[in-house]
Structure formats: C-alpha cells, structure tokens
C-alpha cells in the first residue's frame, strides 16, 4: 500500500505497527517517522515512534516522541503512562517527580487504567512513599480481580508491586497477608507462574519476619 500511495500517512503507520509486532524496531521507527512527516498533527505515529525507540533503549528520543504525542493528544492515558515509564527509566534529576505527574495525568484521563495505577504505585515505592504505593497497587489489583477473577495471569504485576512495598517498609506487612490465600493459577505461561510465586514468596518472607536473603533461587521451568 505504501508503494501504491506513498503519501498516505495511515499506510505508513499501519506498516510501522506490523513491524513493531514483529519486533523489527528500526523498521517500525522508520515507518512511524514517515507517517508523522506526512501528518505531523496526528499523535499516533509519534506514540508508536516513542514506543519503538523505548524498546531499543533510546530513552532520550523516546521521551521527545512521547512528549509530542501527549501534546497532540492530551487525553491519551497510555501516552502519558508511557512517558512516565521512560522518565522513570532515565532517572535523571526531577524525572521521578515528572513521572509521578504523568501517571496522575493518565489517571485523570482514565481513572481505571491499571497500568498507570501500577506504575504510580511503583513510582511512589522507589520514592519511599510506601502508603501511597500500597494504595495505588491495591487499586490496580482490585480492578484486575474484579474484571478477570483471582487466577488471571495479569495479576502478577500487581502482586509483585505489592510485594515490593512491605519489603521496603516492614510496618505495612499486615496489609498484604490476604494475598497469600490466592491460589497460583494454572496457566501455560511458566514465567507467569514463577512471577506469581515470587510475589507471594516476597510477602511470605516479610510476614514471617525472616531476614531478606541476598539471593533467591527460582526453579527453572521444565522444558518437557
């Protein structure tokens, strides 16, 4: 399609989406750039470019692209959240504070956006704001459980984030003991099972008052 209509921004954008799905990040970035050149006021190519650049570890360029995306589409919760992620990873002066503002902006656009809730919880955790971290990670977990039930693999990220809080702040251990009663789901993705196991392991270690080990050995998934 891009050969037949080389000036059609949508075709270049769709090609970028296909390349990104195939993890051909350089090709995806080139297609998104072409789409944004043809239609500079369209936010989606800038968002796609930011994501491809982020996947390649090019944080400075990704941040610039995400900034353009949120300027053009200020109600895009995912773009705000991704900008926050890139800022957290860069971790320069003031980046954590700006990332917090980005996550809050994402939630202002969509109060039930679970990724932003989890990300904001993690942002607070690394800043030592443990009660705020607990609040947002618990909200994310509650939304997932309500939508998918207690055994869905998507609970792993929320459980791991919740586990990180009591390890950093032992005074909050009691708030998380109920998580220990949830069964590990039977899913085909072994890595997800191990993530859930690690999350519960972290909480169990803290609840029992054990000394945090310097090394955790995770069983290797069987290849049979």
Secondary structure, DSSP 8 states (H G I E B T S, - for coil): -TTT-TT-HHHHHHHHHHHHHTT-HHHHHHHHHHHHHH-TT-HHHHHHHHHHHHHTT-HHHHHHHHHHHHHH-TT-HHHHHHHHHHHHHH--TTHHHHHHHHHHHHHHH-TT-HHHHHHHHHHHHHTT-HHHHHHHHHHHHHHHHHHH-TT-TTHHHHHHHHHHHHHH-GGGGGGGGGGGGS-----S-HHHHHHHHHHHHHHHHHHTT----S----------
